[in-house]
Amino acid sequence: MLNDDQIKKFKTDGFVLVPGLFNNSEIKEILEYTEELQNSPEISGKEWKYFEKSEIEENKKVLARIENFCKSHKGFHELCTKSRIMECVNDCLGEEGVLFKDKINFKMPGGSGFSPHQDSQAGWDDYAKFYLTAMVSVDESTVQNGCLEFAPGHNKSGLIGKLWKPLSDEDMKNMKFIPIETKPGDAVFFDCYAPHRSEPNLTSKSRRILYLTYNKLADGNFREKYYNDKYKNYPPDIDRDPNKDYKFKV
Ligand SMILES: O=C(O)CCC(=O)C(=O)O
């Protein structure tokens, strides 16, 4: 699927933008799947929904993300495991990959940005050795609505930051973040050590992005263990103990 230059870019910069990976009818289908999940009731045992405080409307909560939906959504399951995404993932890894986690960040109007981090800072080294994430733009992502920004080349340094903490000013002293704007159907493949960040969405439209993370199949299939562990520390809102404080870290 990917040509040699794209694979080289992934390795050198830590990410590669693949414009138009999906055509118009596929984009429509991905949008339908996303809205099915977005509009589904919050039910314990189904896909995991997380809400956040709006940054523009006081006392309002907005949907921040949905995770762990591939097991119960046939369309997304096929997209994540059998589509062109899987072929690109295999090209970047140089061998067969397997799905580790699946997530949609909604970044609704008023949705928060993300502090600079490397995905592996979220304790992923406890499972496999290396991961890559396929991000698929459901809506257009722009500087105004908080598109992803990457610091190219720093993926080669491995884990730079501390576990469970955003990157510090010292960690970022030689980094230059560049915004990567995307159109619906575009994809970006990025590695788990690629530093990235994003701004909040202060526009009036949502900025929905699909994030599908894979590791090498040869290292094992950790999806179930990862979600079982995550459930203990950071369950979906519907299953939370009202007397406990849950903090999003990275
Ligand atoms: O969706 C975004 O703006 C950034 C997401 C991100 O970096 C993450 O979920 O780790």
The ligand as a MOL file (V3000), in Angstrom:
LIG
                    3D

  0  0  0     0  0            999 V3000
M  V30 BEGIN CTAB
M  V30 COUNTS 10 9 0 0 0
M  V30 BEGIN ATOM
M  V30 1 O -6.8770 13.9520 19.4300 0
M  V30 2 C -5.9670 14.7370 19.7410 0
M  V30 3 O -6.0390 15.9500 19.5560 0
M  V30 4 C -4.6920 14.2140 20.3540 0
M  V30 5 C -4.8470 12.8140 20.8240 0
M  V30 6 C -3.6930 12.2440 21.5350 0
M  V30 7 O -2.6010 12.7120 21.4610 0
M  V30 8 C -3.9270 11.0570 22.3430 0
M  V30 9 O -5.0850 10.6150 22.4980 0
M  V30 10 O -2.9300 10.5130 22.8690 0
M  V30 END ATOM
M  V30 BEGIN BOND
M  V30 1 2 1 2
M  V30 2 1 2 3
M  V30 3 1 2 4
M  V30 4 1 4 5
M  V30 5 1 5 6
M  V30 6 2 6 7
M  V30 7 1 6 8
M  V30 8 2 8 9
M  V30 9 1 8 10
M  V30 END BOND
M  V30 END CTAB
M  END
